[in-house]
Structures are given as C-alpha cells and as structure tokens.
Amino acid sequence: MTEYPIIVFTAFLLLCYGLFSRLSEQSIITAPMVFVTIGFLINFFSLDLLHEGVKAPYVKILAELTLMLVLFADATTLNLKRLVRERRLPIRLLGIGLPLTMLMGALIAIALFPEEKMWVLILMALILSPTDAALGQAVVTSKHVPESIRQTINVESGLNDGIALPPILICIALLSETENPGTSYWLTFVAKQFVYGPVIGGLIGWIGGRLVEFSSARGWMNHTYQQLTCLVLAILAFSLAEWVHGNGFIATFVAGMLLGTQTEEIRERTREFGEAVSHATVLFIFLLLGAILVPKAVQYWDVRAIIYAILSITIIRMLPVAISLIGSGLSKPTIWFIGWFGPRGIASILYLLMVIIELGIEGYERVAAIITLTILLSIFLHGITAVPFSQLLGRQKTN
C-alpha cells in the first residue's frame, strides 16, 4: 500500500473530514469542495503522491467501481411503483432534455471553437451532458423538496450516465487511429448497449435480490453479507453486460432499481454499504481532479473556455430542461430548480479519464481543460446553492 501514497493520503483526509462531517452538513461547504481544493494545494508543496498521473493502473478501475456503486445505491432508493405512476417527468428529461442538451452543447462548442475538430467538440458536449445528483446531495435528501421532484432528479442522474456512454464510445472510436467499422456495425453496437444492459441488469438484480431474501428469511445469511450484496450485484451486472457488449452502467442502475428483495432492512443495509464505499471512492476521484487535472488545465482557461463552462451549467442545461417540461404542470420555479440542479461530477470525470487513457492527452488539452473547468464550477456553485435553493423552493410551495 505504501507504494501508492495517494491512497494513504486519501485515507488520512477521510478520517480528518469525517470528524467534522456533521458540522459540514449544516454549512455550504461540501466534501467534494474540500477534496478538490486539497488536491489542488498538493501541487504547491511538491508532494509526489501520484507520479503516474491518470495512467496509474488503479485509477480507471477505481473510477468505474465508483460509478457502479453510486448507480446501484441510488437506484435502490427509488420507489419503483411510484416511479411507474410518475414516469412522465423522467421520460421527458431523458428523452427530450438530454438529447437537446447534447445537441445544444455541441452546436455552441462548434461556434465558440471553430479551430477544433468537430468530433472532439461533440465528444466534449457528450461528456458534459450527464448529471451527478451527489454534488447536490442536499437537494435529493431535503424534505423541503417534494418527493416526486427529488426522485425525478435522482432517476435522471442515474440513467443519463449510461445513456451518454454509447455515443461517447462511438466518438472515441471515430477519433482513434484504427479503421472505423461501417454504419451497420454502429447500429448493432448501440442496440446492444440499450438492450443487453437493461435486460442483464434487471435479471441480476431481481434474481440476486430474491436469493438474498430467500436465504435471509431462513437465517442462512448474516448482516455482513447482506451489505455486500450491493458490491457483488453491481460488479456482476456490470461485468456480464460488458462481456456481451452491453452497457455496464445501465445494467448496474437497472440491477439496483429491480433489486428483488422487498424486505426494508435488507435494502437499507445494502444501500448503506454502497453509499459508504462509493462515498469514499468518489472523494478519491475528486482529489485526483484537483491534484492532476486542474493544474494541467489552468493554462487553457481563456475567455472562450470560461464562457462555455458557464453556459454548460446554465443555458445548455436549463433551456433543454425547460423545453422538455413544457406542459408538465410544474410551476416555473420548480422547472428552473430542476434545470439548475444538473451538476457535472463523477460521470464526467470518469468519461474524461477514459478519453485520456484511450486517446492520450495530446491534441485534447483544450477540451480536457474546459471539461475540468465546468466540473470545478459545478462542484462549488451547485454545492453552495443546494441547501438555500431547496429551502427557497420549500417556502414557495407552502405559500
């Protein structure tokens, strides 16, 4: 372990922050803010904690495991029966809002950066399209926000990660030096992503949950292994889906959503374990963001980069959401609230790391810098506004 000092350093930070974590919940300071800031400050003290950078062998594995656990744990919190009854909002956001966000992000990027390759800019827009409800955790847990809105934001955040992945993989393939297959291959590829992933994930989640419930009801399974269900089923769903060329992240989310146990104690143990482990790995990824990506990106933050980053978390996100929710019956404050809380976080970081690992950084420095800046702004702006905006929405609902 000592050959990876960044992991030891992260463990120390987790302990220190954990000692004051309850106080932090009562303030506008969030854990991602702290870890990104400390990661950035590391560079001023010449601490060689990660000399291999994003090429370190464990970075991609930890990033993927993080996203798997986050998706699975988030999905287990969904009230599926209520979701079916109130599916119109998530369907609108994912079926209309997300594609419009991708399209608008690409068009504005092409207009702002005409010197860059079109597919590179499309890739940037795709990477910045998924949202991360964890960055506005106070929103999805706040009693001031109606449950239907909290669930809508949670479902959107859980599913848009996987939906954005197939076009991202297509862009990576098109930008690689290898010969690209024909149109029929890509149509088959996309079909597999959106069929195999959900089917396999649903089967793994339902069968695995039923087995856990069956064994627990007979006293064969102890609490520890009930907790481990989150990790086990998430890895199985992801791996099996990827093995047959499906979408592992969609599979993981669907597995959590269709977890085949209705015993609340088992679901709670599963969820708590997943949230605890994923929280630690998420903060490790944010530390890497501050320590590796931010220092290398600063030199590329010109006026156009700043403009695009601001537009990405405002107009590019909020306008498509507003369009998708026309006729939904929601009030304007609620629509703008949903639009604002589309933070860019762990999924965007993971996909950026994936691009760097697959394609290298040369030639993609500006795009990587803009993505990093957008995520950085989102961490602070969405984190700071989560509590006060939730309270404001609650007061408007009661008036």
C-alpha positions as CSV (number, residue, x, y, z in Angstrom):
1,M,0.0,0.0,0.0
2,T,2.9,2.4,0.7
3,E,3.9,2.3,-2.9
4,Y,0.6,4.2,-3.6
5,P,0.9,7.2,-1.2
6,I,-2.1,8.9,-2.7
7,I,-4.4,6.2,-1.3
8,V,-2.8,6.5,2.2
9,F,-3.2,10.3,1.9
10,T,-6.9,9.9,0.9
11,A,-7.5,7.7,3.9
12,F,-6.0,10.3,6.2
13,L,-8.2,13.0,4.6
14,L,-11.3,10.9,5.0
15,L,-10.6,10.5,8.7
16,C,-10.0,14.2,9.2
17,Y,-13.0,15.3,7.2
18,G,-15.2,12.6,8.8
19,L,-14.5,14.1,12.3
20,F,-16.3,17.3,11.2
21,S,-18.7,15.8,8.6
22,R,-21.9,16.6,10.6
23,L,-20.8,20.2,11.0
24,S,-20.2,20.3,7.3
25,E,-23.7,19.2,6.5
26,Q,-25.0,22.2,8.3
27,S,-22.9,24.6,6.1
28,I,-22.5,25.3,2.4
29,I,-19.1,23.5,2.4
30,T,-19.3,20.1,0.8
31,A,-16.9,17.2,0.8
32,P,-16.1,17.5,-3.0
33,M,-15.2,21.1,-2.4
34,V,-12.7,20.2,0.3
35,F,-11.1,17.3,-1.5
36,V,-10.7,19.2,-4.9
37,T,-9.2,22.1,-3.1
38,I,-6.8,20.0,-1.1
39,G,-5.9,18.1,-4.2
40,F,-5.0,21.3,-6.0
41,L,-3.0,22.6,-3.0
42,I,-0.9,19.5,-3.0
43,N,0.9,20.8,-6.1
44,F,2.3,23.8,-4.2
45,F,4.1,21.5,-1.7
46,S,5.9,19.3,-4.3
47,L,4.3,16.2,-2.9
48,D,4.8,13.4,-5.4
49,L,1.8,11.4,-4.4
50,L,0.8,10.2,-7.8
51,H,3.7,10.4,-10.2
52,E,2.0,8.2,-12.8
53,G,-1.0,10.6,-13.1
54,V,-4.2,9.2,-14.7
55,K,-2.1,6.4,-16.2
56,A,-1.8,4.8,-12.8
57,P,-3.2,1.2,-13.1
58,Y,-5.8,1.5,-10.4
59,V,-7.3,4.9,-11.5
60,K,-9.6,3.6,-14.2
61,I,-10.7,0.6,-12.0
62,L,-11.5,2.8,-9.1
63,A,-13.3,5.3,-11.2
64,E,-15.5,2.6,-12.8
65,L,-16.1,0.9,-9.4
66,T,-17.2,4.3,-8.0
67,L,-19.7,4.9,-10.7
68,M,-21.1,1.3,-10.4
69,L,-21.7,1.7,-6.7
70,V,-23.2,5.2,-7.0
71,L,-25.6,4.0,-9.7
72,F,-26.6,0.8,-7.8
73,A,-27.1,2.5,-4.4
74,D,-29.0,5.4,-5.9
75,A,-31.3,3.0,-7.8
76,T,-32.2,1.1,-4.7
77,T,-33.6,4.3,-3.2
78,L,-36.2,4.6,-5.9
79,N,-39.8,3.8,-5.2
80,L,-40.5,1.7,-8.4
81,K,-44.2,1.7,-8.1
82,R,-44.4,5.4,-7.7
83,L,-41.8,5.8,-10.4
84,V,-44.1,3.9,-12.8
85,R,-47.0,6.1,-11.9
86,E,-44.9,9.3,-12.2
87,R,-42.7,8.3,-15.1
88,R,-43.6,11.2,-17.3
89,L,-41.1,13.6,-15.8
90,P,-38.0,11.4,-16.0
91,I,-39.0,10.3,-19.5
92,R,-39.3,14.0,-20.6
93,L,-35.9,14.8,-19.1
94,L,-34.1,11.8,-20.6
95,G,-36.0,11.6,-23.9
96,I,-36.1,15.3,-24.7
97,G,-34.0,17.2,-22.3
98,L,-30.8,15.1,-22.5
99,P,-30.6,14.9,-26.4
100,L,-31.3,18.7,-26.6
101,T,-28.5,19.3,-24.0
102,M,-26.1,17.2,-26.1
103,L,-27.1,19.0,-29.3
104,M,-27.0,22.5,-27.9
105,G,-23.7,21.8,-26.2
106,A,-22.2,20.6,-29.4
107,L,-23.5,23.5,-31.5
108,I,-22.3,26.1,-29.1
109,A,-18.9,24.4,-28.8
110,I,-18.6,24.3,-32.6
111,A,-19.4,28.1,-32.8
112,L,-17.0,29.0,-30.0
113,F,-14.1,26.8,-31.0
114,P,-14.1,26.6,-34.9
115,E,-10.4,25.6,-34.9
116,E,-11.1,22.4,-33.0
117,K,-12.2,19.1,-34.8
118,M,-15.9,18.7,-34.9
119,W,-15.9,15.2,-33.3
120,V,-13.7,16.4,-30.5
121,L,-16.2,19.1,-29.6
122,I,-19.1,16.7,-29.9
123,L,-17.3,14.4,-27.5
124,M,-16.9,17.3,-25.1
125,A,-20.6,18.1,-25.2
126,L,-21.4,14.4,-24.6
127,I,-19.1,14.1,-21.6
128,L,-20.7,17.2,-20.0
129,S,-24.2,16.0,-20.6
130,P,-24.6,13.5,-17.6
131,T,-25.6,15.0,-14.2
132,D,-24.5,14.0,-10.8
133,A,-27.1,14.2,-8.0
134,A,-24.4,13.5,-5.4
135,L,-23.0,17.0,-5.9
136,G,-26.3,18.4,-4.7
137,Q,-27.0,15.8,-2.2
138,A,-28.9,18.2,0.0
139,V,-31.4,18.5,-2.9
140,V,-32.3,14.8,-3.2
141,T,-32.4,14.4,0.6
142,S,-34.1,17.7,1.6
143,K,-37.6,17.5,3.0
144,H,-38.2,21.0,1.5
145,V,-38.2,19.5,-2.0
146,P,-41.3,17.4,-3.0
147,E,-40.5,13.7,-3.2
148,S,-41.6,13.5,-6.8
149,I,-39.0,16.2,-7.8
150,R,-36.3,14.5,-5.7
151,Q,-37.0,11.2,-7.3
152,T,-37.1,12.8,-10.8
153,I,-33.6,14.3,-10.3
154,N,-32.3,11.1,-8.9
155,V,-33.6,8.9,-11.8
156,E,-32.3,11.4,-14.4
157,S,-28.9,11.4,-12.8
158,G,-28.8,7.6,-12.5
159,L,-29.8,6.9,-16.1
160,N,-28.2,9.7,-18.1
161,D,-24.7,8.4,-17.3
162,G,-25.4,5.1,-19.1
163,I,-27.4,6.7,-21.9
164,A,-24.5,9.1,-22.7
165,L,-21.9,6.3,-22.8
166,P,-22.7,4.7,-26.2
167,P,-22.3,7.9,-28.2
168,I,-19.1,8.7,-26.2
169,L,-17.7,5.4,-27.1
170,I,-18.6,6.0,-30.8
171,C,-16.8,9.3,-30.7
172,I,-13.7,7.7,-29.1
173,A,-13.7,5.1,-31.9
174,L,-14.1,7.7,-34.6
175,L,-11.2,9.7,-33.2
176,S,-8.9,6.8,-32.8
177,E,-6.3,5.9,-35.4
178,T,-7.9,2.5,-36.1
179,E,-10.1,1.9,-39.1
180,N,-13.7,2.6,-38.3
181,P,-16.4,0.0,-39.0
182,G,-19.4,0.7,-41.1
183,T,-22.8,2.1,-40.2
184,S,-24.4,-1.3,-39.7
185,Y,-21.8,-2.1,-37.0
186,W,-22.6,1.0,-35.1
187,L,-26.4,0.5,-35.2
188,T,-25.9,-3.0,-33.9
189,F,-23.5,-1.7,-31.2
190,V,-26.0,0.9,-30.0
191,A,-28.8,-1.6,-30.0
192,K,-26.8,-4.0,-27.8
193,Q,-25.9,-1.2,-25.4
194,F,-29.6,-0.3,-24.8
195,V,-31.0,-3.9,-24.8
196,Y,-28.4,-6.2,-23.3
197,G,-27.6,-3.8,-20.4
198,P,-31.1,-3.3,-19.0
199,V,-32.1,-6.9,-19.6
200,I,-29.0,-8.4,-17.9
201,G,-29.0,-5.8,-15.1
202,G,-32.7,-6.4,-14.4
203,L,-32.2,-10.2,-14.2
204,I,-29.1,-9.9,-12.0
205,G,-30.8,-7.5,-9.6
206,W,-34.1,-9.4,-9.4
207,I,-32.6,-12.9,-9.1
208,G,-29.8,-11.8,-6.8
209,G,-32.3,-10.0,-4.5
210,R,-34.7,-12.9,-4.4
211,L,-31.8,-15.3,-3.5
212,V,-30.7,-12.9,-0.7
213,E,-34.2,-12.6,0.6
214,F,-34.8,-16.3,0.5
215,S,-31.6,-17.1,2.3
216,S,-32.0,-14.3,4.9
217,A,-35.6,-15.4,5.7
218,R,-34.3,-18.8,6.7
219,G,-31.5,-17.4,8.8
220,W,-28.7,-18.6,6.4
221,M,-27.3,-15.2,5.6
222,N,-25.8,-12.8,8.1
223,H,-25.9,-9.0,8.0
224,T,-22.4,-8.5,6.7
225,Y,-23.1,-10.5,3.5
226,Q,-26.4,-8.7,3.1
227,Q,-24.5,-5.5,3.0
228,L,-22.0,-6.9,0.5
229,T,-24.9,-7.6,-1.9
230,C,-24.6,-4.1,-3.2
231,L,-20.9,-4.6,-4.3
232,V,-21.5,-8.1,-5.6
233,L,-24.5,-7.5,-7.7
234,A,-23.2,-4.2,-9.1
235,I,-20.0,-5.9,-10.3
236,L,-21.8,-8.9,-11.7
237,A,-24.3,-6.8,-13.6
238,F,-21.6,-4.5,-15.0
239,S,-19.2,-7.3,-15.9
240,L,-21.8,-9.6,-17.5
241,A,-23.3,-6.7,-19.6
242,E,-19.9,-5.6,-20.8
243,W,-18.9,-9.2,-21.6
244,V,-21.8,-9.4,-24.1
245,H,-21.1,-5.8,-25.3
246,G,-24.0,-4.3,-23.4
247,N,-23.9,-1.1,-21.3
248,G,-22.5,-2.0,-17.9
249,F,-23.5,1.3,-16.2
250,I,-27.1,1.0,-17.4
251,A,-27.1,-2.7,-16.3
252,T,-25.8,-1.6,-12.8
253,F,-28.5,1.0,-12.4
254,V,-31.3,-1.3,-13.5
255,A,-30.0,-4.0,-11.2
256,G,-30.4,-1.7,-8.2
257,M,-33.8,-0.5,-9.4
258,L,-35.1,-4.0,-9.8
259,L,-33.4,-5.5,-6.7
260,G,-35.5,-8.5,-6.0
261,T,-36.0,-8.1,-2.2
262,Q,-38.8,-6.1,-0.6
263,T,-37.5,-6.5,2.9
264,E,-36.8,-3.0,4.0
265,E,-34.0,-4.0,6.5
266,I,-32.0,-5.8,3.7
267,R,-32.5,-3.0,1.3
268,E,-31.3,-0.5,3.9
269,R,-28.2,-2.5,4.7
270,T,-27.4,-2.9,1.0
271,R,-27.9,0.8,0.4
272,E,-25.9,2.0,3.4
273,F,-22.9,-0.2,2.4
274,G,-23.0,1.0,-1.2
275,E,-23.3,4.7,-0.2
276,A,-20.4,4.4,2.3
277,V,-18.0,2.7,0.0
278,S,-18.9,4.8,-3.0
279,H,-18.6,8.0,-1.0
280,A,-15.0,7.2,-0.2
281,T,-14.1,6.3,-3.8
282,V,-16.0,9.4,-5.1
283,L,-13.9,11.7,-2.8
284,F,-10.7,9.9,-4.0
285,I,-11.7,10.8,-7.6
286,F,-12.4,14.4,-6.7
287,L,-8.9,14.5,-5.0
288,L,-7.4,13.3,-8.3
289,L,-9.4,16.0,-10.1
290,G,-7.8,18.7,-8.0
291,A,-4.3,17.2,-7.9
292,I,-3.9,16.1,-11.6
293,L,-6.4,17.6,-14.0
294,V,-6.9,21.2,-12.6
295,P,-3.2,22.2,-12.5
296,K,-2.7,21.0,-16.1
297,A,-5.9,22.7,-17.3
298,V,-5.4,26.2,-15.9
299,Q,-3.2,27.4,-18.7
300,Y,-6.0,26.7,-21.2
301,W,-8.7,28.7,-19.4
302,D,-9.1,31.6,-21.7
303,V,-12.3,33.7,-22.1
304,R,-13.9,31.3,-24.5
305,A,-13.3,28.4,-22.2
306,I,-14.8,30.3,-19.3
307,I,-17.9,31.3,-21.4
308,Y,-18.5,27.7,-22.5
309,A,-18.1,26.3,-18.9
310,I,-20.7,28.9,-17.6
311,L,-23.1,28.2,-20.5
312,S,-22.7,24.5,-19.9
313,I,-24.1,24.6,-16.4
314,T,-26.7,27.3,-17.2
315,I,-28.3,27.8,-20.7
316,I,-27.1,24.5,-22.2
317,R,-28.6,22.6,-19.3
318,M,-31.5,24.7,-18.2
319,L,-33.1,25.6,-21.5
320,P,-33.5,22.0,-22.7
321,V,-34.9,21.1,-19.3
322,A,-37.5,23.9,-19.6
323,I,-38.4,22.8,-23.1
324,S,-38.8,19.2,-22.1
325,L,-41.1,20.1,-19.2
326,I,-43.5,22.3,-21.2
327,G,-47.0,21.2,-20.4
328,S,-45.8,19.1,-17.4
329,G,-48.0,21.2,-15.0
330,L,-44.9,22.1,-12.9
331,S,-44.5,25.7,-11.7
332,K,-41.8,27.9,-13.3
333,P,-39.7,27.9,-10.0
334,T,-39.8,24.1,-9.9
335,I,-38.8,23.8,-13.6
336,W,-35.9,26.2,-13.1
337,F,-34.9,24.4,-9.9
338,I,-34.7,21.0,-11.8
339,G,-32.8,22.8,-14.6
340,W,-30.3,24.4,-12.2
341,F,-29.6,21.2,-10.3
342,G,-27.9,19.3,-13.1
343,P,-24.4,19.2,-11.6
344,R,-21.4,17.8,-13.6
345,G,-19.5,15.4,-11.5
346,I,-18.2,11.8,-11.2
347,A,-19.6,10.5,-14.6
348,S,-18.0,13.4,-16.5
349,I,-14.7,12.9,-14.7
350,L,-14.8,9.2,-15.4
351,Y,-15.5,9.7,-19.1
352,L,-12.8,12.3,-19.3
353,L,-10.3,9.9,-17.7
354,M,-11.5,7.2,-20.2
355,V,-10.7,9.5,-23.1
356,I,-7.3,10.4,-21.8
357,I,-6.5,6.7,-21.2
358,E,-7.7,5.6,-24.6
359,L,-6.6,8.5,-26.8
360,G,-3.9,10.2,-24.8
361,I,-3.9,13.9,-23.8
362,E,-2.0,15.3,-26.8
363,G,-4.4,17.2,-29.1
364,Y,-7.2,17.2,-26.5
365,E,-5.7,19.6,-23.9
366,R,-8.2,22.4,-24.5
367,V,-11.2,20.1,-24.4
368,A,-10.0,18.4,-21.3
369,A,-9.4,21.8,-19.7
370,I,-12.9,23.0,-20.5
371,I,-14.5,19.9,-19.1
372,T,-12.3,20.2,-15.9
373,L,-13.3,23.9,-15.5
374,T,-17.0,23.1,-16.0
375,I,-16.9,20.3,-13.3
376,L,-14.9,22.6,-11.0
377,L,-17.5,25.4,-11.3
378,S,-20.3,22.9,-10.8
379,I,-18.8,21.5,-7.6
380,F,-18.7,24.9,-6.0
381,L,-21.8,26.6,-7.4
382,H,-24.2,23.6,-7.1
383,G,-22.7,22.7,-3.7
384,I,-23.1,26.2,-2.3
385,T,-26.7,26.6,-3.6
386,A,-28.1,23.2,-2.7
387,V,-29.3,24.0,0.8
388,P,-30.6,27.6,0.3
389,F,-32.3,26.8,-3.0
390,S,-34.0,23.8,-1.6
391,Q,-35.3,25.8,1.4
392,L,-36.4,28.5,-1.0
393,L,-38.4,26.1,-3.1
394,G,-40.0,24.7,0.0
395,R,-41.1,28.1,1.2
396,Q,-42.6,28.8,-2.2
397,K,-44.6,25.5,-2.1
398,T,-46.0,26.4,1.3
399,N,-47.1,29.9,0.3
